[in-house]
Structures are given as structure tokens and as C-alpha cells.
Amino acid sequence: MSKPMFSADQLVALYEQDGALLHGHFLLSSGLHSDTYLQSARVLQYPEHAAQVAEAMVAGIPAALRTQITAVVGPAMGAVIVAHECGRALGVRAFFTEREGGQMTLRRGFALDPGEGVLVVEDITTTGGSTRECIAVVQASGAKVVTVSAIIDRSSGGISDFDGVPYYPLLRLPVQTWEAANCPLCATASPAVKPGSRGLR
């Protein structure tokens, strides 16, 4: 598979074009505050954009790992479309995990075979919490997480891998975040907003 021509600047431009890169005062699902909000759903609403992004994500994974992948799994809601499109790009099954009683799990008859190779995907990673929960579900099923990918990693270098599982985000985009107690935007009395289904991802 040849790597699609999708530079960092092109990806940022796509987010801006689709109204998915916003500036203001936002409360992230991690509890951190940020002046930048990435709403991937606005990009993924366009099937051709979702396909382009997923193809580039898959192409960025080394071939030796890519050939081991027989399923793609991502946490709901943000990674449902991402997983589906990465599965399409790879020609493999695509599942999503979701919360039941506060715990991440596989539902709806989704099942992984013991030992099969899995790609775990996300739309945006900040602390990687949802990704780690998804990895734990896959591993508990007896399957093997071969690698992890995301459209954008905004951890500012905070995530190099997931406990030894290699991580290949399409773009590493440093985004400023603060603890609530140290947020300069809060100091200006600007209210923090929490858009999206679970907040900013």
C-alpha cells in the first residue's frame, strides 16, 4: 500500500475547511482546559474525507505490523467512523467498544478471536485514557493489540506508545492545555465550554 499524499499542513487545512478546528475556552473530557478544540466529527461527516484520513492513517503504520492486523477496534463515539474506515482501508472487520455501567466493553455480538491482531484507533488523543480502556478490552478478549493509531495526537509528546504497544498517529499537533486551577483563560473569567457527546476528545 503506497502512502497517500497527506501532509500535516493538508490535514490541518482539512480540519479548518470543515469547521473542525476551533479556538476559544474549552473543557476537555480529561478535565484539562484548552484554547483549541478539535471536533473530528465535522471532518468525518464527509465520507470522502473520512476515507482519505483513514487511508493515510493505515499507510503510516509499518508494513510489518499492518500485515498482522485482522480487526480494527475504536472506542465510541469518536472512533466509530475512524475504525470503520480503517477497517475498509485494510480489508478487515471493524468494531467499537462502548460503555456499559461505566465500563468499556464490546457489545452487539462483537467478538475477537484469541490471538488475532488488532489495530486500536482513536480520533484525537490527549491523555490516551479512552484508548487504554479500549486496549484493555481487546487484551481481555485474548486478542493482541498490534499497534495504535489516531488522526491527531495532541498530547504534546506525552504519549510515545501505549505500554509498549507502538503508536503511529497521523499528526502530532501540540495544543496548549492547563489544569483548571492554572488556566489563564479562567483567570479572565471566560467560561469553559464542553462541546461534543462527552466533551472534547
Secondary structure per residue as TSV (DSSP state, phi and psi in degrees):
chain	resnum	aa	ss	phi	psi
A	1	M	-	360.0	121.3
A	2	S	-	-80.5	145.4
A	3	K	-	-75.6	123.9
A	4	P	-	-62.3	148.3
A	5	M	-	-74.7	97.9
A	6	F	-	-143.7	89.4
A	7	S	-	-78.1	167.9
A	8	A	H	-59.0	-42.8
A	9	D	H	-62.9	-38.1
A	10	Q	H	-66.8	-38.5
A	11	L	H	-67.2	-44.6
A	12	V	H	-60.9	-41.8
A	13	A	H	-62.5	-37.0
A	14	L	H	-65.1	-43.3
A	15	Y	H	-62.2	-41.6
A	16	E	H	-66.4	-43.1
A	17	Q	H	-59.5	-39.7
A	18	D	T	-90.0	7.6
A	19	G	T	68.9	29.9
A	20	A	-	-102.7	-4.5
A	21	L	E	-115.3	104.2
A	22	L	E	-114.9	156.2
A	23	H	E	-126.9	138.7
A	24	G	E	168.3	-136.0
A	25	H	E	-133.1	109.7
A	26	F	E	-124.0	146.3
A	27	L	E	-101.3	118.0
A	28	L	B	-82.6	159.6
A	29	S	T	-64.0	-21.0
A	30	S	T	-75.9	-11.3
A	31	G	S	96.8	-11.9
A	32	L	-	-76.9	160.2
A	33	H	E	-107.1	151.6
A	34	S	E	-148.6	157.0
A	35	D	E	-97.8	3.8
A	36	T	E	-131.8	136.3
A	37	Y	E	-125.6	125.4
A	38	L	E	-109.4	109.1
A	39	Q	-	-105.9	87.0
A	40	S	T	-60.2	-26.9
A	41	A	H	-57.6	-29.8
A	42	R	H	-71.3	-25.3
A	43	V	H	-82.5	-44.6
A	44	L	H	-71.5	-12.4
A	45	Q	T	-66.3	-19.5
A	46	Y	S	-98.9	110.1
A	47	P	H	-53.4	-37.8
A	48	E	H	-68.0	-33.4
A	49	H	H	-72.8	-41.5
A	50	A	H	-59.6	-42.1
A	51	A	H	-65.5	-42.4
A	52	Q	H	-61.4	-45.9
A	53	V	H	-63.2	-46.5
A	54	A	H	-64.4	-41.9
A	55	E	H	-61.2	-39.2
A	56	A	H	-69.5	-38.2
A	57	M	H	-59.8	-49.4
A	58	V	H	-63.7	-40.8
A	59	A	H	-66.4	-23.0
A	60	G	T	-80.6	-5.5
A	61	I	S	-89.2	130.4
A	62	P	-	-53.2	141.3
A	63	A	H	-56.5	-36.2
A	64	A	H	-63.0	-31.2
A	65	L	H	-85.3	-38.2
A	66	R	H	-58.2	-38.0
A	67	T	T	-70.9	-13.3
A	68	Q	T	-88.5	-8.6
A	69	I	E	-85.2	123.7
A	70	T	E	-119.9	-0.9
A	71	A	E	-157.8	151.9
A	72	V	E	-120.5	135.8
A	73	V	E	-133.6	136.7
A	74	G	E	-141.1	151.8
A	75	P	E	-76.3	138.3
A	76	A	T	-74.0	149.5
A	77	M	T	-96.2	-25.6
A	78	G	T	-58.9	-28.4
A	79	A	T	-105.5	9.2
A	80	V	H	-62.3	-51.8
A	81	I	H	-69.5	-37.6
A	82	V	H	-59.5	-46.7
A	83	A	H	-62.8	-43.7
A	84	H	H	-60.6	-46.8
A	85	E	H	-71.7	-34.0
A	86	C	H	-67.9	-37.4
A	87	G	H	-61.7	-41.5
A	88	R	H	-62.8	-43.3
A	89	A	H	-63.2	-33.4
A	90	L	H	-90.7	-16.8
A	91	G	T	75.0	34.3
A	92	V	S	-129.7	173.3
A	93	R	E	-67.1	153.1
A	94	A	E	-133.7	128.6
A	95	F	E	-122.4	172.5
A	96	F	E	-140.8	148.5
A	97	T	E	-94.3	156.0
A	98	E	E	-148.5	166.4
A	99	R	E	-89.2	136.1
A	100	E	E	-136.3	116.0
A	101	G	T	63.0	30.3
A	102	G	T	84.6	-3.6
A	103	Q	E	-111.1	136.9
A	104	M	E	-71.4	135.2
A	105	T	E	-155.8	165.4
A	106	L	E	-92.9	129.3
A	107	R	-	-126.1	-164.9
A	108	R	T	58.7	24.3
A	109	G	T	82.3	3.4
A	110	F	-	-66.4	135.4
A	111	A	-	-149.2	140.8
A	112	L	-	-107.7	145.0
A	113	D	-	-82.2	144.2
A	114	P	T	-56.0	129.5
A	115	G	T	84.1	-8.2
A	116	E	-	-72.8	151.5
A	117	G	E	-86.2	130.6
A	118	V	E	-123.4	138.0
A	119	L	E	-99.6	121.8
A	120	V	E	-98.2	131.2
A	121	V	E	-126.4	157.1
A	122	E	E	-139.3	165.5
A	123	D	E	-84.3	-57.8
A	124	I	E	-128.8	136.0
A	125	T	E	-116.2	134.5
A	126	T	S	-118.1	-64.0
A	127	T	S	-101.6	-17.9
A	128	G	-	83.1	11.7
A	129	G	H	-61.0	-49.5
A	130	S	H	-65.2	-35.7
A	131	T	H	-63.7	-43.5
A	132	R	H	-64.2	-38.4
A	133	E	H	-63.3	-40.5
A	134	C	H	-65.7	-42.5
A	135	I	H	-58.7	-43.0
A	136	A	H	-62.3	-38.6
A	137	V	H	-64.3	-45.1
A	138	V	H	-61.4	-46.4
A	139	Q	H	-66.5	-35.7
A	140	A	H	-65.7	-24.2
A	141	S	T	-78.1	-11.0
A	142	G	T	96.1	-3.8
A	143	A	-	-81.7	168.9
A	144	K	E	-114.2	127.2
A	145	V	E	-80.8	110.5
A	146	V	E	-77.0	-42.9
A	147	T	E	-163.6	168.4
A	148	V	E	-127.7	143.7
A	149	S	E	-139.8	163.3
A	150	A	E	-151.2	158.9
A	151	I	E	-67.1	-53.0
A	152	I	E	-133.5	130.7
A	153	D	E	-102.5	116.5
A	154	R	-	-114.2	29.4
A	155	S	S	-79.8	-1.3
A	156	S	T	56.3	42.5
A	157	G	T	87.2	2.7
A	158	G	-	-74.2	-17.7
A	159	I	-	-123.2	111.7
A	160	S	S	-99.9	-31.9
A	161	D	E	-159.1	-179.4
A	162	F	E	-116.7	88.2
A	163	D	T	51.6	46.4
A	164	G	T	93.5	-12.3
A	165	V	E	-82.3	123.8
A	166	P	E	-63.1	147.2
A	167	Y	B	-128.0	124.3
A	168	Y	-	-128.5	79.3
A	169	P	-	-70.5	151.5
A	170	L	S	-67.4	-37.8
A	171	L	E	-143.8	133.9
A	172	R	E	-100.5	113.2
A	173	L	-	-119.8	103.2
A	174	P	-	-62.1	124.6
A	175	V	-	-128.8	130.9
A	176	Q	-	-68.7	131.2
A	177	T	E	-133.4	156.7
A	178	W	E	-140.5	151.0
A	179	E	-	-66.6	148.3
A	180	A	G	-54.7	-38.7
A	181	A	G	-68.2	-20.8
A	182	N	G	-113.4	13.6
A	183	C	-	-76.0	118.1
A	184	P	H	-67.6	-23.8
A	185	L	H	-71.6	-37.0
A	186	C	H	-63.5	-34.5
A	187	A	H	-64.0	-21.8
A	188	T	T	-93.1	6.8
A	189	A	T	67.7	20.0
A	190	S	-	-78.4	125.0
A	191	P	-	-72.1	139.7
A	192	A	-	-85.6	130.6
A	193	V	B	-106.0	152.8
A	194	K	-	-125.3	81.5
A	195	P	-	-78.5	166.4
A	196	G	S	91.4	175.1
A	197	S	S	-69.0	-39.9
A	198	R	S	-123.6	15.9
A	199	G	S	97.1	-176.5
A	200	L	B	-67.6	133.8
A	201	R	-	-98.1	360.0
